[in-house]
Amino acid sequence: MSVPVLLCYHAISSSWRAPLAVTLERFAAQLERFADRGYVGLTFAESERRRQAGTLPHRTLVVTFDDAYVSTAAAAPVLRELGYPATIFVVGDFVSGDKLLQWPGIEHWAATIHGEELRPLGVDALRSLQEEGWEIASHTMTHPSLPELATDECLRELSESRETISDYFGVCATIAYPYGHVDERVAGLAARVGYTAGCYVSYAHAVDEPLRRPRVAASGTDGRIREWTKMAPVPILMRRSPLAPLIARL
């Protein structure tokens, strides 16, 4: 059975020296290597649909962006040239684009010269990407670590964000779990409120099921060796081997 490669990006920036940001040049080089190997690009929802139908291309690449930073739009020309769509996971409370993204892990940047990097894409910009074939999907309402929440609060984060995205963009089929954190309970709740697929972040891909699809996160602080271990063909296969948890620790 074919297994897609899911890549996770956040911001695109040449000046923001944060792990969440990669330069446009590096982003383009990474995707060009997949294109050169013959990978077909699909959105997350479409890859899941075709996976279930047994029609997934032998080599499939799913490009995803978390948080909907305004700089994400800079990736569109690269993707357009390669013929790749993308999936962008939007935090419901920030979909209007009128306030900076803020949650633990990024909020300290707001008071720095890089504060504007936290500006999110607004509805019009997101609709423009949707018109180009991008999937607009959920990243919860406020970006919490879902396994740490009580069930009722977790359900609220999952359901309200799905409703918000659907109201603005017509449909919301998939979710990316904030911080890459998900457990069996959270995945079950995501299915309960109507998501068809969900994704997390991990180097070892031992768990791979519809509401817990593994992704590899690109980082602006990755050296060339670490980048290779994430994106080269052999490591891609190794992530699904019994040795993957040990390799991840190393």
Phi and psi in degrees as a GROMACS rama.xvg file:
@    title "Ramachandran Plot"
@    xaxis  label "Phi"
@    yaxis  label "Psi"
@TYPE xy
-68.9734  143.769  SER-2
-126.297  121.995  VAL-3
-74.2484  155.774  PRO-4
-96.4126  122.534  VAL-5
-107.625  119.316  LEU-6
-105.418  140.022  LEU-7
-114.563  120.32  CYS-8
-118.702  167.05  TYR-9
-126.628  -94.8424  HIS-10
-96.8668  158.041  ALA-11
-116.758  113.611  ILE-12
-159.378  142.093  SER-13
-97.9266  -9.93046  SER-14
-111.496  -22.756  SER-15
-85.4296  103.949  TRP-16
-85.1887  67.5856  ARG-17
-123.726  149.981  ALA-18
-56.3254  -28.0331  PRO-19
-74.7601  -13.8267  LEU-20
-109.634  133.259  ALA-21
-118.459  152.769  VAL-22
-74.043  156.111  THR-23
-62.7564  -36.6662  LEU-24
-64.2004  -41.7051  GLU-25
-70.02  -40.9236  ARG-26
-57.3358  -48.5556  PHE-27
-61.8818  -43.2062  ALA-28
-62.698  -40.6547  ALA-29
-62.7532  -46.1321  GLN-30
-71.7462  -33.1428  LEU-31
-62.9867  -33.448  GLU-32
-65.9079  -37.8762  ARG-33
-67.948  -40.6667  PHE-34
-62.0638  -40.1325  ALA-35
-64.4381  -27.0208  ASP-36
-86.9242  0.586953  ARG-37
88.3816  21.7781  GLY-38
-73.9112  136.836  TYR-39
-93.5961  134.837  VAL-40
-93.844  132.95  GLY-41
-136.064  157.402  LEU-42
-72.5054  166.211  THR-43
-62.1889  -46.3301  PHE-44
-62.2714  -42.7299  ALA-45
-68.5052  -38.4502  GLU-46
-63.0826  -37.941  SER-47
-68.6117  -42.4913  GLU-48
-59.7391  -45.2981  ARG-49
-74.059  -28.7496  ARG-50
-64.0373  -44.1172  ARG-51
-68.602  -31.3517  GLN-52
-83.1744  -9.90773  ALA-53
77.4348  21.4075  GLY-54
-116.218  18.255  THR-55
-68.4256  131.713  LEU-56
-56.8586  151.852  PRO-57
-56.9525  -39.2383  HIS-58
-121.306  109.228  ARG-59
-123.653  133.873  THR-60
-116.796  129.278  LEU-61
-115.257  112.968  VAL-62
-94.8796  122.753  VAL-63
-125.108  151.491  THR-64
-128.07  128.525  PHE-65
-95.2123  147.859  ASP-66
85.5803  -26.6122  ASP-67
67.8015  45.6996  ALA-68
-58.9192  146.597  TYR-69
-60.0266  -29.2608  VAL-70
-70.1248  -13.2562  SER-71
-56.7023  -32.7887  THR-72
-60.5991  -23.5242  ALA-73
-65.9528  -20.616  ALA-74
-78.234  -17.7356  ALA-75
-58.1449  -45.7018  ALA-76
-61.7457  -36.9253  PRO-77
-63.9424  -47.3836  VAL-78
-63.7262  -40.8835  LEU-79
-60.5051  -44.3826  ARG-80
-63.7546  -35.2355  GLU-81
-85.4838  -9.17768  LEU-82
77.1874  25.1786  GLY-83
-104.306  135.179  TYR-84
-85.7755  -177.493  PRO-85
-147.412  165.518  ALA-86
-118.249  129.501  THR-87
-117.964  125.718  ILE-88
-97.9996  117.35  PHE-89
-105.084  135.963  VAL-90
-83.8408  120.49  VAL-91
-55.4545  -39.727  GLY-92
-67.1586  -13.6406  ASP-93
-116.101  11.1465  PHE-94
-65.5236  -24.1737  VAL-95
-69.9486  -22.6277  SER-96
79.0355  10.322  GLY-97
-98.3745  6.53662  ASP-98
-146.488  154.582  LYS-99
-69.2084  146.127  LEU-100
-63.584  132.302  LEU-101
-148.459  120.194  GLN-102
-164.507  164.821  TRP-103
-55.8304  128.458  PRO-104
114.663  -28.0643  GLY-105
-127.758  -16.8564  ILE-106
-62.56  -24.3042  GLU-107
-66.8877  -18.512  HIS-108
-74.5623  -18.8843  TRP-109
-59.8254  -33.6877  ALA-110
-92.6093  11.6284  ALA-111
-107.919  179.566  THR-112
-66.5498  -12.0748  ILE-113
-98.2797  13.971  HIS-114
-54.8802  -38.2627  GLY-115
-68.6654  -14.7289  GLU-116
-63.5102  -21.0245  GLU-117
-86.1565  3.77146  LEU-118
-69.7401  127.814  ARG-119
-89.0128  160.209  PRO-120
-66.0412  140.342  LEU-121
-90.6084  -179.885  GLY-122
-60.5978  -44.5983  VAL-123
-62.2087  -43.1532  ASP-124
-65.93  -39.7847  ALA-125
-66.0946  -39.3157  LEU-126
-65.4883  -33.7059  ARG-127
-63.8438  -41.1169  SER-128
-66.4204  -38.9209  LEU-129
-60.9827  -38.8005  GLN-130
-65.0831  -23.9648  GLU-131
-85.0557  0.261093  GLU-132
105.393  3.48155  GLY-133
-74.7558  149.663  TRP-134
-93.7388  131.548  GLU-135
-102.464  121.176  ILE-136
-135.594  -176.231  ALA-137
-97.3442  145.005  SER-138
-131.957  34.6942  HIS-139
72.3334  -177.287  THR-140
-87.0696  -39.5126  MET-141
-128.874  2.88143  THR-142
69.9801  48.2173  HIS-143
-89.7088  167.599  PRO-144
-81.0869  105.753  SER-145
-61.5848  -38.4167  LEU-146
-61.7338  -18.8263  PRO-147
-85.1087  -7.51298  GLU-148
-91.8772  152.28  LEU-149
-65.6503  157.999  ALA-150
-58.2912  -44.1492  THR-151
-65.7111  -38.1274  ASP-152
-69.2566  -39.2989  GLU-153
-62.4023  -44.0047  CYS-154
-60.4607  -39.7026  LEU-155
-62.7609  -45.8605  ARG-156
-59.3672  -41.7487  GLU-157
-72.9753  -46.1844  LEU-158
-76.1209  -42.8522  SER-159
-66.3354  -36.9163  GLU-160
-68.4282  -39.2631  SER-161
-63.1542  -42.2827  ARG-162
-65.3005  -40.8034  GLU-163
-62.771  -48.2815  THR-164
-64.8911  -40.7851  ILE-165
-62.7272  -40.1693  SER-166
-61.7734  -40.4719  ASP-167
-82.3144  -35.4219  TYR-168
-123.515  5.80494  PHE-169
91.5214  -27.398  GLY-170
-158.313  150.815  VAL-171
-149.487  99.9113  CYS-172
-99.7983  -24.1023  ALA-173
-131.471  166.159  THR-174
-142.667  146.206  ILE-175
-110.368  130.059  ALA-176
-80.2471  127.698  TYR-177
-54.214  141.464  PRO-178
63.4649  6.81377  TYR-179
74.9033  12.6686  GLY-180
-93.9469  124.963  HIS-181
-155.038  147.586  VAL-182
-131.074  -178.139  ASP-183
-62.1093  -38.1223  GLU-184
-62.6893  -49.013  ARG-185
-62.9203  -41.3743  VAL-186
-61.3057  -39.1967  ALA-187
-65.2223  -38.2316  GLY-188
-67.7964  -37.4623  LEU-189
-62.8955  -41.2996  ALA-190
-64.9928  -38.2903  ALA-191
-62.3054  -36.0012  ARG-192
-89.8857  0.199496  VAL-193
114.944  1.42893  GLY-194
-70.909  142.045  TYR-195
-93.5565  -19.7788  THR-196
-157.39  151.847  ALA-197
-143.446  154.741  GLY-198
-135.239  151.028  CYS-199
-128.334  -177.321  TYR-200
-121.404  129.054  VAL-201
-163.178  148.945  SER-202
-78.2887  -43.6707  TYR-203
-87.984  128.95  ALA-204
-107.614  52.9007  HIS-205
-70.0037  -38.1758  ALA-206
-98.703  119.299  VAL-207
-143.598  95.3939  ASP-208
-141.97  164.828  GLU-209
-49.8294  -43.799  PRO-210
-93.3194  6.25968  LEU-211
-143.318  70.7282  ARG-212
-89.9426  129.887  ARG-213
-81.873  143.027  PRO-214
-122.938  161.43  ARG-215
-109.923  129.765  VAL-216
-92.8783  123.424  ALA-217
-77.847  144.92  ALA-218
-138.052  142.267  SER-219
-68.1622  -15.15  GLY-220
-98.1994  2.42811  THR-221
-68.1652  132.259  ASP-222
-78.9521  174.693  GLY-223
-64.3383  -35.9904  ARG-224
-67.6731  -45.6854  ILE-225
-65.3476  -37.9866  ARG-226
-60.3698  -42.1087  GLU-227
-62.5115  -41.2195  TRP-228
-66.4688  -19.0751  THR-229
-90.5835  -34.8635  LYS-230
-120.728  -7.39631  MET-231
-80.22  155.837  ALA-232
-57.2505  -45.2637  PRO-233
-64.3179  -50.1739  VAL-234
-59.7366  -33.0833  PRO-235
-58.2674  -43.3453  ILE-236
-70.3911  -38.7751  LEU-237
-64.7387  -28.0657  MET-238
-62.0511  -19.9137  ARG-239
-99.9535  4.84074  ARG-240
-88.7342  163.926  SER-241
-61.3374  -17.9749  PRO-242
-83.8583  -10.1145  LEU-243
-57.4126  -43.9042  ALA-244
-59.9317  -36.7379  PRO-245
-68.0223  -43.2471  LEU-246
-61.3295  -38.8726  ILE-247
-62.3199  -41.2957  ALA-248
-66.2698  -37.3109  ARG-249
